[in-house]
Amino acid sequence: MNQATRTEEEVFEDLAALCSRPGYIHALAALSFRDNVILYNGNMKEEDLSRLSSPERLNRLEFNTLIGLMIKAEIDWSLPTPKVLQGYLDDTDRLLIELHECLSRELFSGLSKEKIKTGSINPFERGKALREPIFYGGESAYNFQYLDLSIRKYAADAPWLYKNLGFNIDEATRIAKTIDELYEEKLEAVRELMRMLHPDEWTMLPLFTFNVDEIAAKHGYAIDLVKRILSAFTISTDERNPEFRTLQDFNIATAKPFLRTPDGELVLLQSYSFAEAIYDAPFYWMALDKDYLPVHSKNRGDFTENFVAERLRLVFGPDHVYLNVNIIESNNNRVSEIDVLVIWGNRIIITQAKSKRLTLGARKGNDQMIRDDFKHAVQAAYEQGAICAKCLLDKSYKVATPDGNDIKLPQKIKEVYLFCVVSDHYPALSFQSRQFLQVVNIDQVQAPLVMDVFAIDAMTEMLQSPLQFLSYLNRRANYSDKIMASLELVILGYHLKYNLWLDPEYDFVQLGDDFSTALDIAMMARRNNIKGVDTPDGVLTRCRNTTIGQVIKQIEARPEPATIDLGFMLLRMSEQAIIDLSRVVNHLAARTRADGKVHDASFSFKEDSGITFHCTDEPVYNAGPRLEAYCNLRKYREKAREWFGLCMSSKGPKVRFGVSLVYPWAHDAEMDVRSKSMQSPMPIDQGLRAIRTSRCRRKKIGRNDPCPCGSGRKYKKCCLN
């Protein structure tokens, strides 16, 4: 039979036969070393992680599939010859590629040029087509996130865990971290051992093999405790994984990642699987206790809400973040509840959290179950958030804390962001959101952001400045239909390095997984103690010490509606534009310090906006009306949708006050006359050249000459006085 026409069942059967061959466990050890072990010297660099984003690398589900198929028969631990071992590796890669092709084939079923042109077919509406992104989608959590969040997730369940299993999750995570430490020690020992052995005896299996005593001795744990923890995650020697008959059946290897050798030692081929099992498995243990399940369900929901609130407080501060907010009608009836509410300036974030998982039936491609799971996990959260957003925009509703204290909303809300957050890894979440999420258009409410708690964790870890965080949300929401990636982390990683911005000429952009590499290193450096750069070189590093960078910090310190939009505009600018603009502002300040007079510079941008820098030390009651009047004229002259003015002190990069004019342009005959003589503002680079020229050859300005600030008035009627 032609390989291209083979069915998924036939390929799966061949893969099962391969995994049952003598000594296949050594092939798995070699594959794990190849695809999971990161080797680097000094600081970890992006090229060190390049293998992890390669399509040739086995993902976690593929690897667990191989383990699950291997244990369907009794494991043969004998070491095959190098030639046989290489054959196992080659056959594994070949069959997994063929298996991927079988799942991908569903995507193209029924497609034709005519249907593609007319848009009359969407292959992803079929559950079977979604099996491919569900199985091959990336991992949304780092292993250290699984461990750190597990402690929080199951803290309230500690009494039940102790009573029924004899340990708590905090203890389990410490054992997992200890095993990670032992990996590093064993790597060098295995290298030394292989130097002394003949190549025919080489195997990577010792790297992944542990015994209870060495784990307990590493940090002085009680041996009985270590045994209890590892036993809960170890496949018994007589376990044959009977339910694992097709690719997306339940696989015991996902819940119990340890194998036991004939000598009683333990083999852990993927430390990531252990971290994930610690995060996921306790839910299933407690689900078997029907009396306790309602208690755990409440604990689970509380964890998600409390964790999201804690992470958002890290960005916005405790005074701007509220938990379990009630929305109340004029008759004091409660309409709805916001899980987490953020108020910063005239911006609002509404978070609705759910603890629904993707069920086994959905993973198998059952259309109705996929849609039902999505409805309960995401659609319900969005609809509740949309109701809450409408109420916040309606002055007739009251917003209050759980203890009844009123929450003061902005007088005029500019934007509302909706977060739909799930508490677990939800395969192909971004992909399913594009296909299934039904959204209604609400003025001032941005497109919803659907993510898991791990994405929230990473976003708040890297974007701890309110303005940076909101600026990212603004662009992420505006590009929701234009940008696609397997994971939210990929888009965040792209933004940190390249400043998320898409040229209007592009209708759609898909990002590869490798865009998250710098973010991966930064997160590991911050949270997992690896040596590496903890902040990617990009939007957070390049301009923070410039004058405009200092202006952005001052805007954040005073989140006033008049300056937040300006902060967004400045953060959209390129690195070179910020550097050039900083030099212009510095020059204005130097001139004001030298002559004590007012000096201005105005710049317009492609995004239908512009800014005027007004440098003076005179009282606000003089400078304020003049700057606002000028900005109104300038906005009209440029037909801009928005124009900003900043009054700067001459004594340093200090913002004295700001003017924000954001409203649609409309024709006005009087404004035509008043703005007729105004000169067009210079591009930033041209303004910088003018400054350089003036430094080399300063020409005296006549009283009747046009004012150099660009106002269009004579010098004697403008900046001279």
Rosetta blueprint (number, residue, H / E / L):
1 M L
2 N L
3 Q H
4 A H
5 T H
6 R L
7 T L
8 E H
9 E H
10 E H
11 V H
12 F H
13 E H
14 D H
15 L H
16 A H
17 A H
18 L H
19 C H
20 S L
21 R L
22 P L
23 G L
24 Y H
25 I H
26 H H
27 A H
28 L H
29 A H
30 A H
31 L H
32 S H
33 F H
34 R H
35 D H
36 N H
37 V L
38 I L
39 L L
40 Y L
41 N L
42 G L
43 N L
44 M E
45 K L
46 E H
47 E H
48 D H
49 L H
50 S H
51 R H
52 L H
53 S H
54 S L
55 P L
56 E L
57 R L
58 L L
59 N L
60 R H
61 L H
62 E H
63 F H
64 N H
65 T H
66 L H
67 I H
68 G H
69 L H
70 M H
71 I L
72 K L
73 A L
74 E L
75 I L
76 D L
77 W L
78 S L
79 L L
80 P L
81 T L
82 P H
83 K H
84 V H
85 L H
86 Q H
87 G H
88 Y H
89 L H
90 D H
91 D H
92 T H
93 D H
94 R H
95 L H
96 L H
97 I H
98 E H
99 L H
100 H H
101 E H
102 C H
103 L H
104 S H
105 R H
106 E H
107 L H
108 F H
109 S L
110 G L
111 L L
112 S L
113 K H
114 E H
115 K H
116 I H
117 K H
118 T H
119 G L
120 S L
121 I L
122 N L
123 P H
124 F H
125 E H
126 R L
127 G H
128 K H
129 A H
130 L H
131 R H
132 E H
133 P H
134 I H
135 F H
136 Y H
137 G L
138 G L
139 E L
140 S L
141 A L
142 Y L
143 N H
144 F H
145 Q H
146 Y H
147 L H
148 D H
149 L H
150 S H
151 I H
152 R H
153 K H
154 Y L
155 A H
156 A H
157 D H
158 A H
159 P H
160 W H
161 L H
162 Y H
163 K H
164 N H
165 L H
166 G L
167 F L
168 N L
169 I H
170 D H
171 E H
172 A H
173 T H
174 R H
175 I H
176 A H
177 K H
178 T H
179 I H
180 D H
181 E H
182 L H
183 Y H
184 E H
185 E H
186 K H
187 L H
188 E H
189 A H
190 V H
191 R H
192 E H
193 L H
194 M H
195 R H
196 M H
197 L L
198 H L
199 P H
200 D H
201 E H
202 W L
203 T L
204 M L
205 L H
206 P H
207 L H
208 F H
209 T E
210 F E
211 N L
212 V H
213 D H
214 E H
215 I H
216 A H
217 A H
218 K H
219 H H
220 G L
221 Y L
222 A L
223 I H
224 D H
225 L H
226 V H
227 K H
228 R H
229 I H
230 L H
231 S H
232 A H
233 F L
234 T E
235 I L
236 S L
237 T L
238 D L
239 E L
240 R L
241 N L
242 P L
243 E L
244 F L
245 R L
246 T L
247 L L
248 Q L
249 D L
250 F L
251 N L
252 I H
253 A H
254 T H
255 A H
256 K L
257 P L
258 F E
259 L E
260 R E
261 T L
262 P L
263 D L
264 G L
265 E L
266 L E
267 V E
268 L E
269 L L
270 Q L
271 S H
272 Y H
273 S H
274 F H
275 A H
276 E H
277 A H
278 I H
279 Y H
280 D H
281 A H
282 P H
283 F H
284 Y H
285 W H
286 M H
287 A H
288 L L
289 D L
290 K L
291 D L
292 Y L
293 L H
294 P H
295 V H
296 H H
297 S H
298 K H
299 N H
300 R H
301 G H
302 D H
303 F H
304 T H
305 E H
306 N H
307 F H
308 V H
309 A H
310 E H
311 R H
312 L H
313 R H
314 L H
315 V H
316 F H
317 G L
318 P H
319 D H
320 H H
321 V E
322 Y E
323 L E
324 N E
325 V E
326 N E
327 I E
328 I E
329 E L
330 S L
331 N L
332 N L
333 N L
334 R E
335 V E
336 S E
337 E E
338 I E
339 D E
340 V E
341 L E
342 V E
343 I E
344 W E
345 G L
346 N L
347 R E
348 I E
349 I E
350 I E
351 T E
352 Q E
353 A E
354 K E
355 S L
356 K L
357 R L
358 L L
359 T L
360 L H
361 G H
362 A H
363 R H
364 K L
365 G L
366 N L
367 D H
368 Q H
369 M H
370 I H
371 R H
372 D H
373 D H
374 F H
375 K H
376 H H
377 A H
378 V H
379 Q H
380 A H
381 A H
382 Y H
383 E H
384 Q H
385 G H
386 A H
387 I H
388 C H
389 A H
390 K H
391 C H
392 L H
393 L L
394 D L
395 K L
396 S L
397 Y L
398 K E
399 V E
400 A E
401 T L
402 P L
403 D L
404 G L
405 N L
406 D E
407 I L
408 K L
409 L L
410 P L
411 Q L
412 K L
413 I L
414 K L
415 E E
416 V E
417 Y E
418 L E
419 F E
420 C E
421 V E
422 V E
423 S L
424 D L
425 H L
426 Y L
427 P L
428 A L
429 L H
430 S H
431 F H
432 Q H
433 S H
434 R H
435 Q H
436 F H
437 L L
438 Q L
439 V L
440 V L
441 N L
442 I L
443 D L
444 Q L
445 V E
446 Q L
447 A L
448 P L
449 L E
450 V E
451 M E
452 D E
453 V H
454 F H
455 A H
456 I H
457 D H
458 A H
459 M H
460 T H
461 E H
462 M H
463 L L
464 Q L
465 S L
466 P H
467 L H
468 Q H
469 F H
470 L H
471 S H
472 Y H
473 L H
474 N H
475 R H
476 R H
477 A H
478 N H
479 Y L
480 S L
481 D L
482 K L
483 I E
484 M E
485 A L
486 S L
487 L L
488 E H
489 L H
490 V H
491 I H
492 L H
493 G H
494 Y H
495 H H
496 L H
497 K H
498 Y H
499 N L
500 L L
501 W L
502 L L
503 D L
504 P L
505 E L
506 Y L
507 D L
508 F L
509 V E
510 Q E
511 L L
512 G L
513 D H
514 D H
515 F H
516 S H
517 T H
518 A H
519 L H
520 D H
521 I H
522 A H
523 M H
524 M H
525 A H
526 R H
527 R H
528 N L
529 N L
530 I L
531 K L
532 G E
533 V L
534 D L
535 T L
536 P L
537 D L
538 G L
539 V L
540 L L
541 T L
542 R L
543 C L
544 R L
545 N L
546 T L
547 T H
548 I H
549 G H
550 Q H
551 V H
552 I H
553 K H
554 Q H
555 I H
556 E H
557 A H
558 R L
559 P L
560 E L
561 P H
562 A H
563 T H
564 I H
565 D H
566 L H
567 G H
568 F H
569 M H
570 L H
571 L H
572 R H
573 M L
574 S L
575 E H
576 Q H
577 A H
578 I H
579 I H
580 D H
581 L H
582 S H
583 R H
584 V H
585 V H
586 N H
587 H H
588 L H
589 A H
590 A H
591 R H
592 T H
593 R H
594 A H
595 D H
596 G L
597 K L
598 V L
599 H E
600 D E
601 A E
602 S E
603 F E
604 S E
605 F E
606 K L
607 E L
608 D L
609 S E
610 G E
611 I E
612 T E
613 F E
614 H E
615 C E
616 T L
617 D L
618 E L
619 P L
620 V H
621 Y H
622 N H
623 A H
624 G H
625 P H
626 R H
627 L H
628 E H
629 A H
630 Y H
631 C H
632 N H
633 L H
634 R H
635 K H
636 Y H
637 R H
638 E H
639 K L
640 A L
641 R L
642 E E
643 W E
644 F E
645 G E
646 L E
647 C E
648 M E
649 S L
650 S L
651 K L
652 G L
653 P L
654 K L
655 V E
656 R E
657 F E
658 G E
659 V E
660 S E
661 L E
662 V E
663 Y L
664 P L
665 W L
666 A L
667 H L
668 D L
669 A H
670 E H
671 M H
672 D H
673 V H
674 R H
675 S H
676 K L
677 S L
678 M L
679 Q L
680 S L
681 P L
682 M L
683 P L
684 I H
685 D H
686 Q H
687 G H
688 L H
689 R H
690 A H
691 I H
692 R H
693 T H
694 S H
695 R H
696 C H
697 R L
698 R L
699 K L
700 K L
701 I L
702 G L
703 R L
704 N L
705 D L
706 P E
707 C L
708 P L
709 C L
710 G L
711 S L
712 G L
713 R L
714 K E
715 Y H
716 K H
717 K H
718 C L
719 C L
720 L L
721 N L
